Amino acid sequence: MRQSPRCLFDSNIKEFLHYDNDYIFGVLNSNAHGILLTTSREAWEGEISILKNSLSSFESSDGKIIFEYDIPRLGKRIDAVLLLKGIVFCLEFKVGESKILEMDIDQVLDYALDLKNFHKFSEDRIIVPVLIATKYNSSSSVIQASIYNDRIVNPLVTGESNLFNLINDVLNKYPNEAAVNKDWIISPYAPTPTIIEAARSLYENHSVENITRHEADKVSTDATIKYILDVIKKSKENQEKSICFVTGVPGAGKTLVGLDVAIKQTYQGNDEPVKDEGAVYLSGNGPLVAVLSEALARDNVAKAKIKGEKKNKSDAEREVKKSIQMIHNYRDTMLAKIKNPVENGILEIDPTKAIENGEAGFGEVEHVAIFDEAQRSWTHSRLAAYLKRGGTYGNKLKVPNFPMSEAAFLIWSLDQRKDWATIVCLVGGGQEINTGEAGISEWIKAINEKFSHWKVYISPKLTDKEYAEGKVNDLLKENTNIVYSDNLHLNVSLRSFRAEKLSSFVHSLLSFETNNASNIYNEINDNYPIYLTRDINKAKAWLHGKVRGSERTGVLITKESARFKPLSMHVLPSDEDNAVHWFLEDKTDTRSSNYLEDAATEIQVQGLELDYSCVLWDADMRFENNNWRFYKFNGQTKWNEVLPETEAKSETIKYMLNAYRVLLTRARMGMVICVPYGNPNKTSTGYWEDSTRIPEYYDGTYRYLKSLGIKEI
């Protein structure tokens, strides 16, 4: 019997009822391609028997039963799908269970939502999620569509004895549905998984092909990955050094591209890494690395458990670290090899500290290094100050008079190889958010001044204003080793599958392109809701009313925000463990983002995402006199304005603006912006009750956002 590659067994109901149970079990077992656990055997045997008993009355229908239906691009598998009289039933079995658990209801609801959002032949169907706890002695009595008007029925629960009646009740409730597409099983997909889901799938399958959209021609991740791999191949063949600059709108998949290149280059289609061909994904974003690494390690342990294997968490973490590392650790490994102190401003390898390793020379073992968020690399002054005092990231090595920026040193590190090397810089426009982040100009200066022999492959968009303040052309005009390629720009946001134009809306909002912002808002708001409020409790209620299943929501706030305590908000501490819990724990854990008690900052969420968000807009950035004005709180009594009087203060202003750019582009499905009222009360003597939250600090921002047409809740 030939099976679809997307499931372990499928047939029409008549055939299913006539097949021997052992035959069906044998097909499931044969197509599982793995060690069958006793629990899987018992579950499948129970499911086969229950479904045969429940579907016997539908033998003459044109219905179809599908076991273990794979949602490949999201790495999920539904126990069973029943296609009957135009309705899609998602069936999740808990064989032997007598209790209904919320997490099990969320699981089957997630499957329904995935089909609705990412499965073309299900997007206009009635989808019915059903949880079957086989020993449960009751059943849902109310069949009701969700309040979201998306044709998903609220999750139903039943025991095995009542499954037929429940299915029949649903069919009577929706009697006139058109037949499901005959090719439902092989329906096109258009998913955009979160970066955490994508990383899990990549790490497991060593391929990006099943987790990005191919139906949309304008989505260019595949072309970008292919181009970078071709540059790597050419660099190896010609024994040369090369650097690629990849640009992209927020949420366009830069991190996904970086992870995929690292894994594809390392494995090259094999189950084991190819010797001496390795690549490593590096990021200076501590929360991103911590969250991805923890998610992958947890997933590794869970998958081993399902297979009946035992794997320690520490072993799983070590496996992950081969592919994903903090850039500081990579940098410090190379620092340990240099002569110290540095003499005459020239870095040299100290032969007493390092051993030459064949063609790798004194470099690291990887030929390819992918630097995510390359615009956040440190300036020379920041890195020199850091190394002068001995660092803060566990590195106690003091290097006085360090002569290079972080970008220059990272290129220098790869340049120590004798043979070939490729650097891939993933660049976010207008996303420098910390003092001392150099932007992309520092990379180009390093190439021009110290590494002119490197081949440079560059996105034409790197010349736009948000990259190196529009100075890239001037910086590169004397360099003859430049190749421009449109394939190095990702121009469509994958983060929000509902609103590809979100990044354009945010850019227009922040740049006072009011007509464009209003037009984009009107275009996207039906599918990607954006609302405005002045009441944090209304914002929280809106978020709680939106998320379903295991979808994530959270409150976001800039690190310069200061007056959030009166709103009963707490800012998430900067420790990376807090970010891990905030992003990964489920809604039963008070540390989870879904509790809406801890607000995360741009530092903790850059590169990551939520399904729905609340951006809490404080008085640090205000709309005044048709412009943005910037303020820092002194920690006690007042806000002090930041004016562009010096280069350093101009940089600070840029970082503060970019913080809101980051926060406003974190949500995949919708957001609410909360601009508080402030405190309008005065004392009996006529003074402000709270002079740090005067309403005028907020009113201008609220009126500006309102003028764009953003609706209120």
C-alpha positions in Angstrom: 0.0 0.0 0.0 1.5 3.3 -1.1 1.5 6.1 1.6 1.9 9.8 1.3 5.2 11.0 2.6 3.4 13.3 5.0 1.8 10.6 7.1 2.3 7.0 8.3 -1.0 5.7 7.1 -4.0 7.0 5.1 -7.0 5.4 3.4 -10.7 6.1 2.8 -13.0 5.1 5.6 -14.4 2.0 3.8 -11.0 0.5 3.2 -9.9 1.4 6.7 -12.8 -0.5 8.2 -12.1 -3.6 6.2 -8.3 -3.7 6.8 -7.1 -6.0 9.5 -6.0 -4.2 12.6 -2.6 -5.9 12.5 -2.1 -4.8 8.8 -2.8 -1.2 9.7 -0.4 -1.4 12.6 2.2 -3.0 10.4 2.0 -0.1 7.9 2.4 2.4 10.7 5.3 0.6 12.1 7.0 0.1 8.7 6.7 3.8 7.8 7.8 5.0 11.2 11.5 4.4 10.2 12.6 4.0 13.8 12.5 1.9 17.0 8.9 1.4 18.0 8.4 1.9 21.7 5.9 -0.1 23.7 3.9 3.0 24.4 3.6 3.8 20.6 2.4 0.2 19.9 -0.2 0.4 22.6 -1.3 3.9 21.5 -1.7 2.9 17.8 -3.5 -0.3 18.6 -5.9 1.6 20.8 -6.5 4.4 18.2 -7.1 1.9 15.4 -9.7 0.0 17.5 -11.5 3.2 18.7 -11.7 4.8 15.3 -13.0 1.6 13.7 -15.8 1.5 16.3 -16.5 5.2 15.9 -16.5 5.3 12.1 -18.5 2.2 11.2 -21.6 4.2 10.5 -19.7 6.3 7.9 -18.6 3.3 5.7 -20.4 4.6 2.7 -19.1 8.2 3.0 -16.3 9.6 1.0 -14.4 10.3 4.2 -10.7 9.8 4.7 -8.7 8.8 7.8 -5.0 9.8 8.1 -2.7 8.6 10.9 0.3 10.6 12.2 -0.1 13.5 9.8 3.2 15.4 9.6 3.3 19.2 9.6 6.8 19.1 8.3 7.7 22.8 8.3 6.7 23.1 11.9 8.1 19.8 13.1 4.7 18.6 14.5 2.6 15.5 13.9 -1.1 15.1 14.5 -2.2 11.7 15.9 -5.1 11.4 13.3 -6.9 13.6 10.9 -10.5 12.7 9.8 -11.8 14.3 6.6 -15.5 13.8 6.6 -18.3 15.6 4.8 -16.2 18.7 4.2 -15.0 19.0 7.8 -11.4 18.6 9.1 -11.2 16.8 12.4 -7.9 17.0 14.3 -7.8 14.1 16.7 -5.4 13.9 19.6 -5.5 10.7 21.6 -4.4 10.2 25.2 -4.8 6.4 25.4 -5.5 5.2 29.0 -6.0 8.7 30.4 -9.2 9.6 32.4 -8.4 13.3 33.0 -8.6 16.3 30.7 -5.5 18.4 31.0 -5.2 22.0 29.8 -1.9 21.4 28.1 -3.5 18.5 26.1 -6.3 20.8 25.0 -3.7 23.4 23.9 -1.8 20.7 22.0 -4.8 19.8 19.8 -5.8 23.4 19.4 -2.3 24.2 18.2 -2.7 21.7 15.5 -5.9 23.3 14.3 -4.3 26.7 14.3 -1.3 25.4 12.3 -3.6 23.9 9.7 -5.7 27.2 9.5 -2.7 29.4 9.2 -0.2 27.3 7.2 -2.2 24.7 5.2 -3.7 26.0 2.0 -6.4 23.4 1.6 -7.6 24.0 5.2 -7.6 27.8 5.3 -11.3 28.0 4.4 -12.5 24.8 6.1 -14.3 24.1 9.4 -11.6 22.7 11.6 -12.6 20.7 14.7 -9.9 19.9 17.3 -10.9 16.9 19.4 -9.1 15.6 22.5 -9.9 11.9 23.2 -8.8 10.8 26.7 -9.9 7.2 26.2 -11.1 6.6 29.8 -12.8 9.9 30.2 -16.4 9.2 31.0 -18.0 12.4 29.7 -18.1 14.4 26.5 -18.4 18.0 25.2 -22.1 19.0 24.9 -21.6 22.4 23.3 -20.2 22.8 19.8 -19.4 26.4 19.2 -17.2 28.2 16.7 -14.4 30.4 18.2 -15.0 34.1 18.7 -12.3 34.8 16.2 -14.5 34.1 13.2 -11.9 31.8 11.6 -14.0 28.7 11.3 -12.1 26.8 14.0 -14.5 25.1 16.5 -13.6 25.5 20.2 -11.7 22.4 21.3 -14.0 19.4 22.1 -13.2 16.6 24.6 -14.5 13.1 24.9 -13.8 9.6 26.0 -13.6 6.7 23.5 -17.2 5.6 24.0 -18.7 9.0 23.0 -16.5 9.8 20.0 -19.1 8.7 17.4 -21.8 10.8 19.0 -19.5 13.8 19.1 -18.5 13.5 15.4 -22.2 13.0 14.5 -23.2 16.2 16.5 -20.5 18.2 14.6 -21.8 17.0 11.2 -25.3 17.9 12.2 -24.1 21.4 13.3 -22.4 22.0 9.9 -24.4 20.0 7.4 -23.6 21.8 4.2 -19.9 21.9 3.8 -18.3 21.5 0.4 -16.0 18.5 -0.1 -12.4 18.8 1.1 -9.9 19.1 -1.8 -8.9 15.5 -2.9 -5.2 16.4 -2.6 -5.6 17.7 1.0 -2.7 15.5 2.3 -0.2 17.1 -0.1 -1.6 20.6 0.3 0.9 23.4 -0.3 2.2 25.0 2.9 3.1 28.6 3.7 4.4 28.6 7.2 6.6 31.1 8.9 7.7 29.4 12.2 9.1 31.4 15.0 12.9 31.4 15.1 12.8 28.9 18.0 10.7 26.5 16.0 12.8 27.0 12.9 16.0 26.4 14.7 14.6 23.2 16.1 13.6 21.9 12.7 16.9 23.0 11.2 18.9 21.3 13.9 17.0 18.1 13.5 16.8 18.0 9.7 19.8 19.9 8.5 17.6 21.7 6.0 15.7 25.0 5.7 13.7 23.8 2.7 10.7 22.6 4.7 10.4 25.6 7.0 10.3 28.6 4.7 7.8 29.6 2.2 8.3 28.6 -1.4 4.9 29.4 -2.8 5.7 33.2 -2.5 8.2 34.0 -5.3 9.3 37.2 -3.5 10.5 35.4 -0.5 14.3 35.1 -1.2 15.8 33.1 1.7 16.6 30.1 -0.6 18.3 32.3 -3.2 20.3 34.0 -0.5 21.4 30.8 1.1 22.4 29.4 -2.3 24.4 32.5 -3.2 26.3 32.4 0.1 27.1 28.7 -0.3 28.3 29.4 -3.8 30.6 32.1 -2.4 31.9 29.6 0.1 32.5 27.0 -2.6 34.3 29.6 -4.8 36.5 30.7 -1.9 37.5 27.1 -1.3 38.2 26.4 -4.9 40.3 29.6 -5.3 41.9 29.4 -1.9 40.8 32.9 -1.1 39.3 34.9 1.7 35.8 36.4 1.3 33.2 38.3 3.2 29.4 38.6 2.5 27.1 41.3 3.8 23.5 40.2 4.0 20.9 42.8 4.7 17.2 42.5 5.4 14.1 44.1 6.8 13.2 43.2 10.4 12.0 39.7 10.6 13.1 38.8 7.1 14.9 35.6 8.2 18.5 36.8 8.6 19.1 34.6 11.6 17.4 31.7 9.9 19.7 32.1 6.9 22.7 32.2 9.1 21.7 29.1 11.0 21.0 27.2 7.8 24.3 28.2 6.1 26.2 27.0 9.2 24.4 23.7 9.3 24.4 23.1 5.5 28.1 23.9 5.3 29.0 21.8 8.3 26.9 18.7 7.3 26.7 19.0 3.5 23.8 16.5 3.3 25.4 14.0 5.6 24.4 12.8 9.1 27.8 13.6 10.5 29.8 16.9 10.1 32.2 16.9 7.2 35.8 17.0 8.4 37.6 20.3 7.9 34.6 22.0 6.3 32.9 23.4 9.4 31.0 26.6 9.9 29.9 28.3 13.1 27.0 30.6 13.8 28.1 33.4 16.2 26.0 36.1 17.8 26.8 38.8 20.4 23.1 38.7 21.4 23.3 36.8 24.7 19.5 36.3 25.1 19.1 35.0 21.6 21.9 32.4 21.9 20.7 31.4 25.4 17.1 30.9 24.3 18.0 29.1 21.1 20.5 26.9 22.8 18.2 26.0 25.7 15.3 25.3 23.3 17.5 23.0 21.2 19.0 21.2 24.2 15.5 20.6 25.7 14.3 19.3 22.3 17.3 17.0 22.0 16.6 15.5 25.4 12.9 15.1 24.7 13.5 13.4 21.4 15.9 11.0 22.9 13.3 10.1 25.6 10.7 9.4 22.9 13.2 7.0 21.3 13.8 5.3 24.5 17.3 6.7 24.8 18.8 8.5 27.8 20.6 11.8 27.1 21.9 14.2 29.7 21.0 17.8 29.4 24.7 18.7 29.5 25.5 16.4 26.6 22.7 18.0 24.6 24.0 21.5 25.4 27.5 20.5 24.2 26.1 19.2 20.9 24.2 22.5 20.3 27.3 24.6 21.1 29.2 23.1 18.2 26.9 25.1 15.8 25.7 28.1 17.9 28.1 30.1 20.0 28.5 33.5 21.7 30.8 35.7 19.7 32.6 36.8 22.9 33.7 33.2 23.5 35.0 32.9 19.9 36.8 36.3 20.2 38.3 35.4 23.6 39.7 32.1 22.3 41.7 34.1 19.6 42.7 36.7 22.2 44.4 34.0 24.2 46.8 33.4 21.3 48.2 36.9 20.8 51.3 38.5 22.2 50.4 40.6 25.3 51.0 43.4 25.7 50.5 44.5 22.1 53.5 46.3 20.8 53.4 49.2 18.2 49.7 48.7 17.6 50.2 45.4 15.8 48.6 42.1 16.7 50.9 39.0 16.6 50.5 35.4 17.5 52.5 34.3 20.5 54.0 30.9 19.5 54.2 30.0 23.2 50.5 30.2 23.5 49.3 28.7 20.3 50.2 25.8 18.0 50.0 26.0 14.3 47.4 23.6 13.1 48.0 22.6 9.5 46.1 24.7 6.9 44.1 26.3 9.7 47.3 28.0 10.8 46.7 29.8 14.0 43.0 30.4 13.3 40.1 28.4 14.6 39.0 25.1 13.0 36.0 26.5 11.1 36.5 27.9 7.6 33.2 29.8 7.8 32.0 32.1 10.5 28.5 33.7 10.4 28.2 36.8 12.5 24.6 37.6 13.3 23.6 41.2 13.9 27.0 42.3 12.6 26.0 46.0 13.0 26.2 45.4 16.8 29.9 44.7 16.8 31.9 46.9 19.2 33.8 50.0 18.3 37.5 50.2 18.9 37.0 52.4 22.0 34.5 50.1 23.6 36.5 46.9 23.0 39.7 48.5 24.1 38.1 49.7 27.3 36.6 46.3 27.9 40.0 44.5 27.4 41.9 47.1 29.5 39.8 46.3 32.5 39.8 42.5 31.9 36.3 42.0 30.5 33.0 41.1 32.1 31.9 37.9 30.2 34.0 35.6 32.2 37.2 36.7 30.4 39.8 38.0 32.9 42.5 38.5 30.3 43.7 42.1 30.3 45.0 43.4 27.0 46.0 47.1 27.4 46.3 49.2 24.2 44.2 46.9 22.1 44.5 48.3 18.5 41.4 47.0 16.7 37.6 47.3 16.6 35.7 44.0 17.1 35.0 43.8 13.4 38.6 44.2 12.5 39.7 41.6 15.0 37.2 39.1 13.8 38.4 39.4 10.3 42.0 39.2 11.5 41.0 36.0 13.3 39.8 34.3 10.1 42.7 35.8 8.2 45.1 33.6 10.4 44.1 30.6 8.3 46.6 29.7 5.6 44.1 28.4 3.1 40.6 30.0 2.7 37.9 31.5 4.8 34.4 33.1 4.5 32.7 35.5 6.8 29.0 36.1 6.5 27.8 39.3 8.2 24.0 39.4 8.8 23.1 43.1 9.0 19.9 44.6 10.4 19.3 48.2 9.3 18.8 50.7 12.1 19.1 48.2 14.8 22.1 49.3 16.8 20.7 49.6 20.3 23.7 49.8 22.7 26.3 52.4 23.2 29.5 51.3 21.6 27.8 49.3 18.8 29.7 50.4 15.7 27.3 49.7 12.9 28.5 48.3 9.6 30.9 51.1 8.8 33.5 49.6 11.1 33.6 46.4 9.1 34.1 48.3 5.8 36.8 50.5 7.3 38.6 47.3 8.5 38.5 45.8 5.1 39.7 49.0 3.4 42.6 49.6 5.9 43.8 46.1 6.8 42.2 43.4 4.7 42.0 44.7 1.1 42.9 41.3 -0.2 39.5 39.9 0.9 36.8 39.6 -1.7 33.7 41.5 -0.7 30.2 40.4 -1.7 27.6 43.0 -0.8 23.9 43.7 -0.8 23.1 46.9 -2.8 20.8 47.9 0.1 23.8 48.3 2.3 24.1 51.8 0.7 20.8 52.8 2.1 20.7 55.4 4.9 19.9 53.0 7.8 23.2 51.2 7.1 26.3 53.1 8.1 24.3 56.3 7.9 24.3 56.1 4.1 28.1 56.3 3.8 28.8 52.9 2.4 29.4 54.1 -1.1 32.0 56.6 0.1 33.7 53.9 2.2 33.9 51.5 -0.7 34.7 53.7 -3.6 38.4 52.9 -3.6 37.9 49.1 -3.2 38.1 47.1 -6.4 37.2 43.8 -4.8 33.5 44.5 -4.6 30.7 42.3 -6.0 27.1 43.6 -5.6 24.2 41.1 -5.6 20.5 41.5 -5.0 20.5 37.9 -3.7 22.1 39.2 -0.5 19.1 41.3 0.5 16.0 39.8 2.2 13.2 42.1 1.4 10.1 40.4 2.9 9.3 40.0 6.6 8.8 36.3 7.5 8.2 37.1 11.1 4.7 38.2 10.6 3.0 35.8 8.2 -0.1 38.1 8.3 1.7 41.4 7.6 4.7 41.4 5.4 4.5 45.2 5.3 4.8 45.6 9.1 8.5 46.7 8.9 7.6 49.3 6.3 4.8 50.6 8.6 7.1 50.9 11.5 9.8 52.6 9.5 7.2 55.2 8.2 5.8 55.7 11.7 9.3 56.5 13.1 10.3 58.6 10.1 7.1 60.8 10.1 6.1 59.5 6.7 2.5 59.8 7.9 0.6 59.2 4.7 2.6 56.1 4.0 2.2 54.9 7.5 -1.6 55.4 7.4 -2.0 53.7 4.0 0.0 50.6 5.2 -1.9 50.5 8.4 -5.3 50.5 6.6 -3.9 47.8 4.3 -2.7 45.4 7.0 -4.9 46.0 10.0 -7.6 43.4 9.1 -5.1 40.6 9.0 -2.5 42.0 11.4 -4.4 44.0 14.1 -2.6 47.0 15.6 -4.4 48.9 18.3 -3.8 51.8 20.6 -4.7 52.2 24.3 -3.8 54.3 27.3 -4.8 51.7 29.8 -2.3 48.8 30.4 -5.1 46.7 31.8 -7.1 47.0 28.6 -3.9 46.1 26.7 -3.4 43.0 28.8 -7.1 42.0 28.4 -6.7 42.4 24.6 -3.6 40.1 24.6 -5.2 37.5 26.8 -8.2 37.5 24.5 -6.0 36.9 21.4 -3.7 34.1 22.3 -4.8 30.5 21.9 -3.1 27.2 22.6 0.6 27.7 23.1 0.8 31.1 21.3 3.0 33.6 23.1 2.3 37.1 24.2 4.3 39.6 26.3 4.8 43.2 27.3 7.8 45.0 25.7 9.5 48.1 27.1 12.8 50.0 26.3 15.7 49.8 28.6 15.5 53.6 29.1 11.9 53.3 30.3 11.7 54.2 34.0 8.2 54.9 35.2 6.5 51.6 34.8 6.0 50.7 38.5 2.8 52.8 38.8 1.4 50.6 36.1 2.2 47.4 38.1 4.8 46.3 35.6 8.1 44.8 36.4 11.1 44.9 34.1 12.7 41.5 33.4 16.2 41.4 35.0 19.0 41.3 32.4 20.3 37.9 33.3 20.1 35.6 30.3 18.4 32.8 32.3 15.4 35.2 32.8 15.1 35.6 29.0 15.2 31.8 28.7 12.3 31.4 31.1 10.4 34.3 29.6 10.4 32.9 26.1 10.3 29.1 26.8 8.2 28.3 29.9 4.5 27.6 29.3 1.6 29.7 30.5 1.4 27.8 33.8 4.8 29.2 34.9 4.8 32.7 36.4 8.2 33.4 34.7 6.6 33.0 31.3 6.0 36.1 29.1 2.3 35.1 28.9 1.8 36.1 32.5 2.2 39.8 31.4 4.0 40.6 34.7 7.6 41.0 33.5 8.3 43.4 30.6 11.3 42.5 28.4 13.5 45.1 26.8 15.0 45.4 23.3 18.2 43.8 24.6 16.3 40.7 25.5 14.0 40.3 22.5 16.1 41.4 19.6 16.3 38.5 17.1 13.4 36.7 18.9 9.6 37.2 18.6 6.2 36.8 20.1 2.8 36.1 18.5 1.2 39.1 20.1 2.8 41.9 21.9 2.1 45.1 23.9 4.6 47.9 23.4 4.5 50.0 26.5 5.6 53.5 25.4 7.2 55.5 28.2 8.4 59.1 28.4 11.9 58.3 27.1 10.9 59.1 23.5 8.2 61.7 23.0 6.5 63.3 20.0 6.9 67.1 20.6 6.7 69.9 18.0 6.5 67.4 15.1 9.7 65.6 16.1 11.0 62.9 18.4 12.6 64.2 21.6 14.6 61.9 23.8 15.0 61.8 27.6 16.8 59.8 30.2 15.5 59.5 33.8 17.9 60.4 36.5 16.7 57.6 38.7 15.2 59.9 41.2 13.2 63.0 40.3 13.2 64.0 36.7 13.8 63.3 33.0 16.8 65.0 31.4 16.7 65.6 27.7 19.3 64.1 25.5 20.4 66.7 22.8 22.6 65.9 19.8 25.4 68.2 21.1 28.2 65.7 20.6 28.8 62.7 18.5 28.3 60.4 21.5 24.9 62.0 22.3 23.9 61.7 18.7 24.7 58.0 18.9 22.7 57.7 22.1 19.7 59.2 20.3 20.1 56.8 17.4 20.1 53.9 19.9 17.0 55.1 21.6 15.1 55.4 18.4 16.2 52.0 17.2 15.0 50.5 20.5 11.4 51.3 19.5 12.1 50.0 16.0 13.0 46.7 17.5 10.1 46.5 19.9 7.5 47.5 17.2 8.6 44.6 15.0 8.6 41.7 17.5 5.1 40.5 17.0 4.1 38.0 14.3 0.3 38.3 14.5 -0.6 41.6 16.1 0.2 44.2 18.7 -1.2 46.8 21.0 0.7 50.0 21.7 0.0 51.4 25.2 0.8 55.1 25.8 -0.1 55.7 29.5 -2.1 58.7 30.6 0.5 59.8 33.1 -0.6 61.2 36.4 -2.9 64.3 36.1 -3.3 64.8 39.8 -2.0 67.8 41.7 -1.4 68.3 45.4 -3.5 70.7 47.5 -0.7 73.3 47.0 -1.0 73.0 43.2 2.1 71.0 42.4 2.1 67.8 40.4 1.5 64.7 42.5 4.1 62.9 40.3 6.3 65.2 38.3 7.9 62.3 36.6 4.7 61.3 34.8 3.1 64.6 33.8 0.4 63.9 31.1 2.1 66.1 28.5 5.0 63.7 28.5 2.7 61.1 26.9 -0.1 63.1 25.2 1.9 64.2 22.2 3.0 60.6 21.4 -0.6 59.4 21.8 -2.0 62.1 19.5 0.6 61.4 16.9 -0.1 57.6 16.8 -3.9 58.4 16.8 -3.4 60.7 13.8 -2.0 57.8 11.8 -5.5 56.1 12.1 -4.5 53.5 14.6 -7.7 52.3 16.2 -8.2 52.3 20.0 -9.5 49.5 22.2 
